[in-house]
Amino acid sequence: MKENLEKILKNLPNSPGIYQFFDKNEEIIYVGKSVNLKSRVNSYFNGKAKLNFAKQKMVGKIEDIKIIIVNNETESLILETNLIKKLKPKYNILMKDDKNHIYIKITNEQFPKIIKTRIGPNSKKNNGTFFGPYLSSAYVENILKILKKIFGYGVGENHFFVTKNSYNLDKYLFKGNEIKSNFKQEYDKKIEQIKAFLKQDFKKIIPEFEEQMKNFAKNLEFERAQKLKQDIESMKSLEVEQLARENIIGDYDILNFLEKYEKFFIGIIKIRDSKIIGMQNFEIENNLEESSDEIINFFIEKNLLSEYLENQEKFPILILPEKIKSDSIESFFKIEIPKIGAKKEILALCYKNIYEFAYKRYISSLSTKGFTKQNMINLLNILGYKQKNKNIIFECNDISHFSGNHTVASRSIIENGKTNPSKYKKYRIKSLQTQKINDFDSMREVMTRRLKEVLNTGNIPDLIIIDGGKGQLSSVLEILENFKNDSSLEQEKLELLNELQFLSIAKKEEELFLWREKKFEKIVLKKSDQELKMIQKIRDEAHRFAITFNRDSRIKSMKKNILESLPGFGPVTRKKILKKYKTTENLANFTIDELSKDLNKNQIETLIEHGIISEH
């Protein structure tokens, strides 16, 4: 351990507060909180805390530690949350909220506009009153149509204050081309009624409309009175429909989650006074590979608990899909886990929203926006290569390992300028000994298997991109020559191999190489060229895919090995445990009585002896 860190750890106080880890560049990489700074921070270094691979890697980068002492746990929670949001440390769980939600905004101008916008209340441009977020543009358009019907609200080329995506009070506020003398007063009144409508505060609007309806009737303006009557009935039906649809009395935060596309997503629906007032989804950055329980606890603490504590708001009831293990959360929130009924239905709605959000984020992450089939043709021309297929296909291969273990490879595809995940492929490297690191041998194995696929199918890509420099390209060409020199190879298949075209991209300087006329040829592209960016994109996709596969392989191996090493846990028991409890780590979240339904006394004692579960 570094000498300066030893001094810091020795002098830490036994007080509640915030700790911050810094790397060699004096950049903050992690922020945490604790009721006892000395105990918590030391646990990272003394082996008492069971750190996963990612956390061990983080600890190895710590060069300095700074602390902030606070009065109590509540203060530390609020401060930690604010620091994480502001500083976005690399190793903290970070939340990306859904930027695609749509809001209705009423501006703060003298004559306010009502605007449909994707810029939410947390933006710097939040000069107005926001309603939402709403899940779709069509839903917002429907609301605006209802506003127009009930409040005489709309748009037109000659109307006052018309801008793109904005709606303004209709021409009934005008007399010919002259503005009514009481225009401002009527305008403000309508805006306040619209705000009440968007808050679904119908009890405030309906009495005003009823009074106005009576006045119209007294003045024999029966058509206007009849219209108001219809508007009142519409609002009453909306109010009844809202309450009947939810059938949930009180204030609730409904939270659900989804693990998909190698990522973690959380969604929340907020209900106040039995009405849905907002929905929001988050994509979670989990650089420390925390468990799902840790991520959910983090989300509730940082996104809900800290907000309600800081704003001194009333705590709603928390509806979750399954139980969590957190004393701090349970001490503030009443938690419900519904099995049937309206609450279960809205939990399912939350899940559906997350699923759609996750899918959109996934498609967005695969986007090769700006790349076209023409970019691929341009690159082939630059390289002096020929187009082989009507649908142009580039592929890239990459290797990933962890300290020599779980070496895997991946193949990503761009077809006609777009990524094509359906054609991605994973390889487990079988030829290496355990803890042996050799990317060249790994690439030789991958290319051997790839060339066999080519010979079996007769299908070739237009370009094979190798992630690496001259060395990796040499390994690939060596395997190719071995295939070509096989005396049993048919002439037709030899010609197929001769059609293959290769390009390598070196990792550091992004140098491009190909093999021509028995020597390496360097290809120079400008950093701004779309063709270079496209090569980098497919390389990054292969790298991401390989790393994800490597991580999943390690996790699967750890799950398997821990149980295999324990006496009394045969294949049937191991399979049953992993099916029900997902991971061995999750066993710690259940009581011995609960585990006794699936495990016998000896098996439970074994788990206690090995520190997997607690006897309390």
C-alpha positions in Angstrom: 0.0 0.0 0.0 1.2 3.5 -0.8 2.8 5.3 2.2 0.5 8.4 1.9 -2.6 6.2 1.9 -1.5 4.4 5.1 -1.2 7.8 6.9 -4.6 8.9 5.7 -6.3 5.6 6.7 -4.7 5.7 10.1 -6.0 9.2 10.8 -9.5 8.8 9.6 -12.2 9.7 12.2 -15.0 7.5 13.5 -17.5 10.0 12.3 -20.3 10.0 9.7 -19.3 11.7 6.4 -18.3 11.5 2.8 -15.2 9.9 1.3 -13.7 10.7 -2.1 -11.1 8.6 -4.0 -8.8 10.3 -6.4 -6.5 8.8 -9.1 -2.9 9.8 -10.2 -4.4 12.6 -12.4 -6.1 14.1 -9.3 -9.4 13.2 -10.9 -12.2 12.0 -8.6 -13.1 8.4 -9.4 -15.5 7.5 -6.5 -17.7 9.1 -3.9 -19.2 7.2 -1.0 -20.8 7.8 2.4 -20.6 6.1 5.8 -21.7 6.5 9.4 -18.2 5.5 10.3 -15.5 6.8 7.9 -12.6 5.0 9.4 -14.2 1.6 9.3 -15.7 2.0 5.9 -12.7 3.4 4.0 -10.3 1.0 5.7 -12.5 -2.0 4.5 -11.5 -1.3 0.9 -7.8 -2.0 1.8 -7.7 -4.5 4.7 -9.5 -7.4 2.9 -12.5 -7.4 5.2 -14.8 -6.3 2.4 -15.4 -8.8 -0.4 -14.5 -6.8 -3.4 -15.3 -7.9 -6.9 -12.9 -7.6 -9.8 -14.1 -4.1 -10.8 -13.7 -2.8 -7.3 -10.3 -4.3 -6.9 -9.3 -2.5 -10.1 -10.6 0.8 -8.7 -8.8 0.4 -5.4 -5.5 -0.1 -7.4 -6.0 3.3 -8.9 -6.5 5.2 -5.7 -3.7 7.8 -5.1 -5.5 10.1 -2.6 -8.4 10.2 -0.2 -10.4 13.2 1.0 -13.3 13.3 3.4 -16.1 15.6 4.4 -17.4 15.2 8.0 -21.2 15.8 8.5 -23.5 15.7 11.5 -25.6 12.7 10.7 -26.5 10.0 8.1 -29.2 12.1 6.5 -26.8 14.9 5.7 -24.3 12.4 4.3 -26.9 10.9 2.0 -28.0 14.3 0.6 -24.4 15.5 0.2 -23.3 12.2 -1.5 -26.2 12.4 -3.9 -25.4 16.0 -4.9 -21.7 15.3 -5.4 -22.3 12.2 -7.6 -24.8 14.2 -9.7 -22.3 17.1 -10.0 -19.0 15.3 -10.4 -20.1 12.0 -12.1 -17.2 9.9 -10.8 -16.2 7.0 -13.1 -16.8 4.2 -10.6 -20.1 5.4 -9.1 -23.4 4.1 -10.4 -24.6 6.8 -12.7 -28.2 7.3 -13.9 -29.1 8.4 -17.4 -32.7 9.5 -17.4 -35.0 9.3 -20.4 -34.4 12.3 -22.5 -37.1 11.2 -24.9 -40.0 12.0 -22.7 -42.3 14.9 -23.8 -43.5 17.7 -21.5 -46.1 20.4 -21.8 -44.6 23.8 -20.8 -46.3 27.0 -20.0 -43.9 29.9 -20.4 -43.3 32.8 -17.9 -43.9 35.5 -20.5 -46.4 38.3 -20.2 -48.7 36.4 -22.5 -47.6 32.8 -21.7 -47.3 30.2 -24.5 -48.1 26.6 -24.1 -45.3 24.5 -25.7 -44.8 20.8 -26.5 -41.1 20.2 -25.6 -38.5 17.5 -25.0 -36.5 19.9 -22.7 -37.5 19.0 -19.2 -37.7 20.9 -15.9 -34.1 19.9 -15.0 -32.8 21.8 -18.0 -31.1 25.2 -17.8 -34.0 26.4 -20.0 -36.6 25.7 -17.4 -38.2 29.1 -17.4 -41.8 28.0 -17.1 -44.2 25.6 -15.6 -43.9 22.0 -16.7 -46.4 19.2 -16.9 -45.4 15.6 -17.5 -43.4 13.8 -18.6 -45.7 12.1 -21.0 -44.8 8.9 -22.8 -45.7 9.8 -26.4 -46.1 12.8 -28.8 -49.5 11.4 -29.8 -50.7 11.5 -26.2 -49.6 15.1 -25.8 -51.3 16.1 -29.1 -54.5 14.5 -27.8 -54.3 16.6 -24.6 -53.8 19.7 -26.7 -56.9 18.9 -28.8 -58.9 18.5 -25.6 -57.6 21.9 -24.4 -58.7 23.5 -27.7 -62.1 21.9 -27.4 -62.7 22.9 -23.8 -60.8 26.2 -23.5 -61.0 27.5 -27.1 -57.3 27.1 -27.4 -55.5 26.6 -30.7 -53.1 27.8 -33.4 -53.3 29.8 -36.6 -51.1 31.9 -38.8 -52.7 35.2 -37.7 -53.1 34.4 -34.0 -51.3 36.1 -31.3 -47.9 34.7 -30.2 -47.8 31.7 -32.6 -44.4 29.9 -32.8 -43.4 26.4 -33.9 -44.7 23.7 -31.5 -46.6 26.4 -29.4 -50.3 26.9 -28.8 -52.0 30.2 -28.0 -55.4 31.4 -27.0 -57.8 31.4 -29.9 -59.2 34.4 -31.8 -62.4 34.5 -29.6 -60.3 36.8 -27.4 -60.2 39.3 -30.2 -62.8 41.7 -31.7 -62.0 41.8 -35.4 -58.4 43.0 -35.6 -58.6 44.8 -32.3 -57.5 43.2 -29.0 -60.2 43.3 -26.3 -59.7 45.8 -23.5 -59.8 43.0 -21.0 -57.6 40.7 -23.1 -54.8 40.3 -20.5 -57.3 39.5 -17.7 -59.1 36.9 -19.8 -55.8 35.4 -21.1 -54.4 34.9 -17.6 -57.7 33.4 -16.4 -57.6 30.8 -19.2 -54.0 30.0 -18.5 -54.7 29.4 -14.8 -57.7 27.1 -15.8 -55.4 25.2 -18.2 -52.8 24.7 -15.5 -55.5 23.3 -13.2 -56.7 21.0 -16.0 -53.1 19.7 -16.6 -52.8 19.1 -12.9 -56.1 17.2 -13.2 -57.6 19.6 -10.6 -61.1 19.4 -12.1 -62.7 20.3 -8.8 -61.2 23.8 -9.2 -62.3 24.3 -12.9 -65.8 22.7 -12.9 -67.4 25.2 -10.4 -66.1 28.1 -12.5 -67.5 26.6 -15.7 -70.8 25.9 -14.0 -71.1 29.5 -12.9 -70.2 30.7 -16.4 -72.8 28.3 -17.9 -75.6 29.8 -15.7 -74.6 33.3 -16.7 -74.8 32.4 -20.4 -78.3 30.8 -19.8 -79.5 33.9 -18.0 -78.4 36.0 -21.0 -80.2 33.6 -23.4 -76.8 32.5 -24.9 -78.0 28.9 -25.0 -75.5 27.6 -27.6 -72.6 28.8 -25.4 -74.2 27.4 -22.3 -74.7 24.1 -24.0 -71.1 23.9 -25.0 -70.0 24.6 -21.5 -72.3 21.9 -20.2 -70.7 19.4 -22.6 -67.2 20.6 -21.5 -68.2 20.1 -17.8 -69.4 16.5 -18.6 -66.2 15.8 -20.4 -64.1 16.9 -17.4 -66.3 14.9 -15.0 -65.9 11.8 -17.1 -62.1 12.3 -17.2 -62.0 12.6 -13.5 -64.1 9.5 -12.9 -62.1 7.6 -15.6 -58.8 8.6 -13.9 -59.9 7.4 -10.5 -61.6 4.2 -11.8 -58.6 3.3 -13.9 -56.1 3.7 -11.1 -58.3 2.4 -8.2 -55.3 3.3 -6.0 -56.0 5.6 -3.0 -53.1 7.7 -1.7 -49.5 8.6 -2.7 -47.2 6.0 -4.3 -43.9 5.6 -6.0 -44.1 2.5 -8.2 -40.6 1.2 -9.1 -39.7 -1.7 -11.4 -36.5 -2.7 -13.2 -35.2 -4.7 -16.1 -31.8 -6.3 -16.9 -31.5 -6.6 -20.7 -29.0 -5.9 -23.5 -26.2 -6.3 -21.0 -27.5 -3.2 -19.1 -29.7 -2.3 -16.2 -32.8 -0.1 -16.4 -35.1 1.3 -13.8 -38.5 2.9 -14.2 -40.7 4.9 -11.8 -44.3 6.0 -11.9 -45.4 8.6 -9.4 -49.0 8.7 -8.1 -50.2 11.6 -5.9 -53.8 11.9 -4.7 -54.6 8.7 -6.7 -53.5 10.3 -10.0 -50.4 9.6 -12.1 -48.4 12.7 -12.1 -45.2 11.5 -13.8 -43.3 8.6 -15.3 -39.5 8.4 -15.8 -37.0 5.7 -16.9 -33.3 5.5 -16.3 -30.4 3.6 -17.8 -27.9 2.7 -15.1 -24.1 2.9 -15.7 -22.7 0.1 -13.5 -18.9 0.3 -13.8 -18.3 -1.5 -10.5 -20.5 -4.5 -11.6 -22.8 -4.1 -8.6 -25.6 -6.6 -8.0 -29.2 -5.8 -8.9 -30.0 -5.4 -5.2 -27.2 -2.9 -4.8 -28.3 -0.9 -7.9 -31.9 -0.7 -6.7 -31.0 0.3 -3.2 -28.7 3.0 -4.7 -31.4 4.3 -6.9 -34.0 4.5 -4.1 -31.5 6.3 -1.8 -30.1 8.7 -4.4 -33.1 9.4 -6.5 -36.0 9.2 -4.0 -34.9 9.2 -0.4 -32.4 12.1 -0.7 -34.9 14.2 -2.7 -37.7 13.8 -0.1 -35.4 14.4 2.8 -33.8 17.5 1.2 -37.2 19.0 0.2 -38.9 17.8 3.5 -41.6 16.1 1.5 -44.0 13.5 2.7 -42.8 10.0 1.9 -45.1 8.1 -0.5 -45.7 4.3 -0.2 -43.1 2.5 -2.2 -44.4 -0.3 -4.5 -41.7 -2.8 -5.6 -41.7 -6.1 -7.6 -39.8 -7.9 -4.9 -38.4 -7.3 -1.5 -35.2 -5.5 -0.8 -32.7 -5.6 2.0 -32.0 -2.1 3.3 -32.7 -1.0 6.8 -32.2 2.7 5.9 -34.8 2.5 3.1 -37.3 0.5 5.2 -37.0 3.0 8.1 -38.3 5.8 5.8 -40.6 4.1 3.3 -43.6 1.8 3.8 -43.0 -0.9 1.2 -45.6 -3.0 -0.6 -45.1 -5.9 -3.0 -48.5 -6.5 -4.6 -49.4 -9.9 -6.0 -52.7 -9.1 -7.6 -55.0 -6.1 -8.2 -54.6 -2.5 -9.4 -51.2 -2.0 -7.9 -49.9 -5.2 -9.6 -51.3 -3.9 -12.9 -49.6 -0.5 -12.6 -46.3 -2.3 -11.6 -46.7 -4.2 -14.9 -47.3 -0.9 -16.7 -44.1 0.4 -15.3 -42.3 -2.7 -16.6 -43.8 -2.3 -20.0 -42.6 1.3 -20.1 -39.0 0.3 -19.1 -39.0 -2.4 -21.7 -39.8 0.0 -24.5 -37.3 2.5 -23.1 -34.6 -0.1 -23.0 -35.3 -1.2 -26.5 -35.1 2.4 -27.8 -31.8 2.9 -25.9 -30.4 -0.3 -27.3 -31.3 0.6 -30.9 -29.8 4.1 -30.3 -26.6 2.5 -29.0 -26.3 0.5 -32.2 -26.9 3.5 -34.4 -24.5 4.2 -37.2 -26.2 7.5 -37.9 -24.3 9.4 -40.6 -22.8 6.2 -42.1 -24.1 5.0 -45.4 -23.6 2.3 -48.0 -21.7 5.0 -50.0 -19.2 5.4 -47.1 -18.5 1.6 -47.4 -18.0 1.9 -51.2 -15.7 4.9 -50.6 -13.5 2.9 -48.2 -13.2 0.0 -50.6 -12.1 2.4 -53.3 -9.6 4.0 -51.0 -8.1 0.6 -50.1 -8.1 -0.5 -53.8 -10.5 -3.3 -52.9 -13.5 -4.6 -54.9 -17.2 -4.8 -53.8 -18.1 -8.5 -53.4 -21.7 -8.4 -52.4 -24.8 -6.4 -53.4 -25.4 -5.8 -49.7 -22.0 -4.6 -48.6 -20.8 -6.3 -45.4 -17.8 -5.3 -43.2 -16.9 -7.5 -40.2 -14.5 -6.9 -37.3 -13.0 -9.5 -34.9 -11.8 -8.7 -31.3 -10.2 -10.6 -28.4 -11.0 -10.2 -24.7 -9.7 -11.9 -21.5 -9.4 -11.3 -17.8 -5.9 -11.9 -16.4 -5.5 -14.7 -18.9 -8.7 -16.4 -18.0 -12.0 -16.7 -19.9 -10.5 -15.6 -23.2 -13.2 -14.9 -25.7 -13.6 -13.3 -29.1 -16.4 -11.5 -30.9 -17.4 -10.5 -34.4 -19.5 -7.4 -35.2 -21.1 -6.5 -38.5 -21.9 -3.4 -40.5 -24.2 -4.0 -43.5 -25.0 -1.2 -45.9 -23.9 1.4 -43.4 -25.8 0.0 -40.4 -24.8 -2.4 -37.6 -26.5 -5.8 -37.8 -26.5 -7.4 -34.3 -28.4 -10.5 -35.6 -25.1 -11.5 -37.4 -22.8 -10.8 -34.5 -21.0 -13.9 -33.2 -19.2 -15.0 -30.0 -16.3 -17.4 -29.7 -14.9 -19.2 -26.7 -11.1 -19.6 -27.1 -10.3 -23.3 -26.6 -6.7 -23.6 -27.6 -5.0 -21.6 -24.8 -3.9 -22.9 -21.4 -5.4 -21.4 -18.3 -3.9 -18.0 -17.3 -2.0 -17.8 -20.6 -2.3 -14.5 -22.4 -1.7 -14.6 -26.2 -3.8 -12.5 -28.4 -2.0 -13.6 -31.5 -2.8 -17.3 -30.8 -6.3 -16.4 -29.9 -6.8 -14.5 -33.2 -5.3 -17.5 -35.1 -7.9 -19.8 -33.5 -10.7 -17.4 -34.3 -9.6 -16.9 -37.9 -9.2 -20.7 -38.4 -12.8 -21.2 -37.3 -13.9 -18.2 -39.4 -12.2 -19.5 -42.6 -13.9 -22.9 -42.1 -17.2 -21.1 -42.0 -16.3 -19.3 -45.3 -15.5 -22.6 -47.0 -18.6 -24.3 -45.7 -21.1 -21.6 -46.6 -19.4 -20.0 -49.6 -20.3 -16.5 -48.2 -17.6 -13.9 -47.8 -17.7 -10.3 -46.4 -16.5 -7.4 -48.5 -13.9 -6.5 -45.8 -12.6 -8.2 -42.7 -11.3 -5.7 -40.1 -8.8 -6.9 -37.5 -8.5 -5.1 -34.2 -4.7 -4.8 -33.9 -1.7 -3.7 -35.8 0.8 -5.5 -38.1 1.2 -8.4 -35.6 -2.4 -9.3 -35.5 -2.8 -9.0 -39.3 0.3 -11.2 -39.7 -1.3 -13.9 -37.6 -4.5 -13.8 -39.7 -2.5 -13.9 -43.0 -0.5 -16.9 -41.7 -3.6 -18.9 -41.1 -5.0 -17.9 -44.5 -1.8 -19.2 -46.2 -2.0 -22.4 -44.3 -5.5 -23.0 -45.7 -4.4 -22.0 -49.2 -1.4 -24.5 -49.1 -3.7 -27.4 -48.2 -3.2 -29.8 -51.2 -6.7 -31.2 -50.7 -8.4 -27.8 -51.1 -10.6 -27.6 -54.2 -9.8 -24.9 -56.8 -13.2 -23.3 -56.3 -12.6 -22.9 -52.5 -9.1 -21.7 -53.1 -10.5 -18.9 -55.3 -13.0 -18.1 -52.6 -10.1 -17.6 -50.1 -8.3 -15.4 -52.6 -11.3 -13.1 -52.7 -10.9 -12.2 -49.0 -9.9 -8.7 -48.2 -8.3 -7.6 -44.9 -7.6 -4.4 -43.0 -6.1 -3.9 -39.5 -6.6 -0.9 -37.2 -3.9 -0.5 -34.5 -5.2 0.3 -31.0 -3.2 3.4 -30.0 -2.6 5.6 -33.0 -5.6 4.3 -34.9 -3.2 3.4 -37.8 -4.6 1.4 -40.7 -2.6 -1.4 -42.4 -3.3 -3.8 -45.3 -1.0 -6.4 -47.0 -0.2 -5.7 -50.6 2.5 -7.1 -52.8 4.1 -9.0 -50.0 4.5 -5.9 -47.7 2.5 -3.9 -45.2 0.9 -0.7 -46.6 -0.1 2.1 -44.3 -3.4 3.8 -45.1 -3.8 7.4 -44.0 -7.3 8.8 -43.4 -8.2 12.2 -41.8 -9.7 12.0 -38.3 -12.7 13.8 -39.7 -13.3 11.3 -42.4 -16.6 9.3 -42.1 -14.8 6.3 -43.4 -12.3 6.3 -40.5 -15.2 6.9 -38.0 -17.0 3.9 -39.5 -14.0 1.6 -39.0 -13.7 2.9 -35.4 -17.5 2.3 -34.8 -17.4 -1.4 -35.9 -14.1 -1.9 -33.9 -15.7 -0.4 -30.8 -18.8 -2.6 -31.3 -16.7 -5.7 -31.5 -14.8 -4.6 -28.4 -18.0 -3.9 -26.5 -19.5 -7.2 -27.5 -16.3 -9.2 -26.5 -16.0 -7.5 -23.1 -19.7 -8.2 -22.3 -19.3 -11.8 -23.3 -16.1 -12.1 -21.2 -17.8 -10.6 -18.2 -20.8 -12.9 -18.5 -18.5 -15.9 -18.8 -16.6 -14.9 -15.6 -19.9 -14.4 -13.7 -21.2 -17.7 -14.9 -18.0 -19.4 -14.0 -17.9 -17.9 -10.5 -21.5 -19.0 -9.8 -20.7 -22.5 -10.9 -17.3 -22.8 -9.2 -18.5 -21.5 -5.7 -21.2 -24.2 -5.5 -19.1 -26.9 -7.0 -16.5 -26.4 -4.4 -18.9 -27.0 -1.5 -19.6 -30.5 -0.1 -23.1 -31.7 -0.3 -24.1 -29.6 -3.3 -24.6 -31.9 -6.3 -25.6 -30.9 -9.8 -29.4 -31.1 -9.1 -29.1 -28.9 -6.0 -26.8 -26.4 -7.8 -29.2 -26.1 -10.7 -32.2 -25.7 -8.3 -30.4 -22.9 -6.4 -29.3 -20.9 -9.4 -32.8 -21.3 -11.0 -34.6 -19.9 -7.9 -32.1 -17.5 -6.3 -30.3 -16.5 -9.5 -26.8 -16.1 -7.8 -25.2 -17.5 -4.7 -24.8 -13.9 -3.5 -28.6 -13.6 -3.4 -28.8 -16.4 -0.8 -27.7 -13.9 1.8 -30.9 -11.9 1.3 -33.1 -14.7 2.7 -33.6 -16.0 6.2 -32.6 -19.5 7.3 -36.3 -20.4 7.6 -36.8 -19.4 4.0 -33.8 -21.3 2.7 -34.9 -24.4 4.7 -37.7 -24.9 2.1 -35.0 -25.8 -0.5 -31.9 -26.9 1.5 -31.3 -29.4 4.3 -29.7 -28.6 7.6 -26.2 -29.7 6.6 -26.3 -27.7 3.4 -27.3 -24.5 5.3 -24.5 -25.1 7.9 -22.0 -25.4 5.0 -23.2 -22.1 3.5 -22.8 -20.5 7.0 -19.3 -22.0 7.4 -18.2 -20.6 4.1 -19.6 -17.1 4.8 -22.2 -17.2 2.0 -25.1 -16.6 4.5 -25.3 -15.4 8.1 -26.6 -17.6 10.9 -28.7 -14.7 12.2 
